Amino acid sequence: MTKLKDKFWLWGQSPNAHHETGDNYYNLPGLNIMTPLEGAMYLGVNNCCRVVIHNQPHPPFDQHSMALASMKQVVWSVLGASGSNNDGVDLKEVLRQAEIFPNITGGVLDDFFTEKDSIPRITLKELQDIHIQFKNNNSPLDLWMVIYDYQLSSPVQQYLDECDVITFWTWKGRELKNLDKKFDTFKSMTPKKRRLVGCYMWDYGDCKALSLDDMKYQCEKYYKWLKQGDIEGIIFCSNCIADLGLETVEWTRNWITKVGNEEI
């Protein structure tokens, strides 16, 4: 039987990248030096979404993929965090990495829609071409996409339809009170898709610490949905805050230890 911890992922980005965003726009404490591999090992998860941010890392990705060779699955970003394009999408590099490292099973489009007006960062035709190349790869890859709770009411459906896996994120901690309602909407928009939820351990939307109550609340919800089969995984964000001494991180680490060996 599969264990719950096999359904857990780390959102992995370059160390200190979140502090460097807008001169510490997110108001993070301390100094972050933890790598994605260290973050995954610390939290006790076996899978990693390795995502470019601020154009880091820049291709080739070999050394970074090698560092994650012990992970069960790795999904590289085809489109990095907002503002990171590496002079275009990293499609060719992700395909090349997948030929070298068999644990690379897909590619993710991060921040696919702009924060303002939810405009797609690439055209529908470009998205379709990426999907075709993924499916025609020697070892077919899954195409993932990030969507935020506040984007569900925008005209995003045709883009969601072109992806295999959709990851759903609640950007502001204060919106977790509406989690059930928004997730129902998300579920209705992705009836035949594989779904994962993103789990923040810091309130990036409001640039402050996430309350421990909110941390517990969302994990309990995600646990229930995972057990019910409404989602197939949880992505914890991220190594960039995992070594800052946050109570939400330590609680989450203990929670993963507690439930991780349950069979599903």
N, C-alpha and C positions, 0 to 999 in steps of 0.2 A: 504493500500500500504506500501511496505517496504521503509524505508528512507535510504539515502546514509550512514548515520552514522552507520547503522546496518551492513554495508559492510566494515567498518574500523576495523583494528586490531592493537594491540600493540604487538611488539616483546618484551616479558618480561623476564628479566634475573636478577640475584642477584645484589643488589646495589653495586656499585664500581667495578664490575667485569671487565668492559672495561678498567678502569684505571690500574687494576692489571694485565692485559694482557701484558706480556713481559716488566714489569716495566714501564708501560705507553707507550708502543710501538706506540699507536695511537696518542700520543702527545695531549691528551685531557687536557683542562684547569680545574681548580676548583676541587671540591669534590662532588661526587655523593652519595646521601643517599636515593634517591627516590625509593620506592618499585614498583613492577609491578602494583599493584592495584592503587597506588598513580599516577603512570604515565598514566594509562588508564583514570583515573578520571580527571587528569589535562588536557589531550589532548581532552577528550570528546569522547572516543571510548568505545564500549560495548563488545569487544571481545579481547581475549589475547592468544597468543602463549607463553606458559611458558616453557622456554628452559634452560636446565642444561648447565652451563659453569664452567670450572675449577673444575668439579665434585661437584658443588654446585647448588641446594641443593642435598643432598644425601638421598636416600630413608630411611624412608617412607616420602611421599610427602603430607600427610594429612593436615598438618597445612598450607601449601602453597596453596593447593586446596581450603581449607576452606576460606582463605583470598580472593579468587577469585570467591566465590559462587554467588556473585551478578552480575557477568559478564554473558552476554547472551550465549556466547560459549567460551570454553577453549580447547586448543589443547596442550597436553604435549609432550615434546620431548621423543621419543623412543631412539634416538641417539642424544646426546648433541653436543654442539659446538666442533670443532676440539680440540682434546686433552682431552675431557671429555667422559669417557666411564663408569664411576661408576662400574668398574670391569666387564663391559659388557653392552649390551643394556638394557634399562629399560623397556622392554616389559611387564614383569609380573607386575611391579609396576603401569604402565599406565593402564593396564587392571583392576587392583584392584581399582585404583582411579576412573575409569569410573563406576564401580559398586556402588561406594559410592556417587559420585557427578554427577547428571544427566546432568549438563551443559558441561561435558567433552565429546566432540564429535569426537575426533580423536587424532592421534599422528603424530609428525613430525620428519623426519630424517634430522637433521641439518648438514651442511657441509658434505653431504653424499660422495662427491668425494673430494679427497685430492687436496690441492691448487696446488701442483706440480704434473703434469702428469695426473690429474683427475682420480685417481685410487679409486674404490669404497671401502669404509671402512668395508663393510660386503659383503658376497658373494650373488650372485643372488638367490641361494637356500635359504639362510637365509632371504633375503628380501621377497621371496615368502611365506615362512613360517609365517613371521610376518603378511603379508597381509591376509593369510588364517585365522589366529587367530583373527584378527580384524573383519573379516566378519562373523566369527562363534561366536562372542561374543553375550551375551544375548541382548545387544543393539549394533548392528553393528557400528563399528567405521570407520572413513575415514583415510587412510594412506596418509600423506603429505610428500613432499620432497622439499629440497632447491636445486636450481641449479643457478649458476652464469653465467653471460654473456660470460665470457671467456672459459666456459666449453662446449659450444654448439657444437663446432667442434670436440669434443672428442667422443669416442665410448660409449655414455651414453644411447642410445635409449632404449635398452632392460630393463634398470632399470627404466626409466621413465614410460614405459609401465606397470609396476607392481604397480604403485601408482594411487590413486584417484585424488589427488590434487597436482599440481606442483606450487611452488612459485619461481618467477624469480627475480633475484637481479643483479643490475649493481654495480660492486665492486668499480670502480674508477670514481670519478666525471667527469673526462675529457672524459670518454667514453659515457656520456649521449648524446653527439652530434650524436652518432650512435644508439640511442635508437630505432628509428623506424625500421631500418634495422635488428637489433638483435632481436627485438620483433617479427618481421615477421618470422624470422627463428624459434624462440621459438614456435610461434603459429603453424607453419607447423609441428613441432615435437610433438605437443600435441593436435591433432585434436578432440579427444573425452574426453579430460581431463578438470576438473575444474581448472582454473588458477587464481592465485593472483600474485600481484607484490609487491616486497619489496621496501620500500622507506627509504633510508638513509637520516638522517639530519646532518650527519658529513661525511666527505670524508675519510672513513677508509682505502681505498685502497692506498691513497697517504698521509695518516696521517696528515691531515690538515682540517681546516674549509671548509665546503661546501659553495660555494657562494650562495647568496640569489637568484640570477638569475637562477642558476641550480636547486635550491629548487622549485622555481615557475615553471620552465620549466617541471620538471618531474611530479609535481602534476597536471599541466594542461593536460599533456599527459595521465596520469592515469585516470583522471576524464573523459576524452573523451572516453577512452577504456572501462571504467566502464559503461558509458551511452550507448555505442554501444553493450555491451554484450560480448566484447572480453575477459574481466576479470570479476571476481565476487567479488574482494576485493582488498584492499590496506593494507599492513602491515607496520606500522611506527616503525622504530628502533631508539631509544628505551627509556625505563625509565632510562637507564644508562647514558643518556646525557640530559634528559628532564629538569633537575634542574641546569644546568650549565650556564644559562643566554645567550644561543646561539640565534642569531637573526633568524636562520632557524627554531628553535623550536617554537619561539613566532609567527612567520609568519604562520607556519603550524597549530598551535593551533587556530589562528584567522580564517584561511581558513576553518578548520573543522567546526568551529562555523557558518561560512557563508554558507557553502554548505550542512552541515550535515542533515538538515531537508528537503532537496529536496527529492521528491518521485522518486522511480525508479521501 
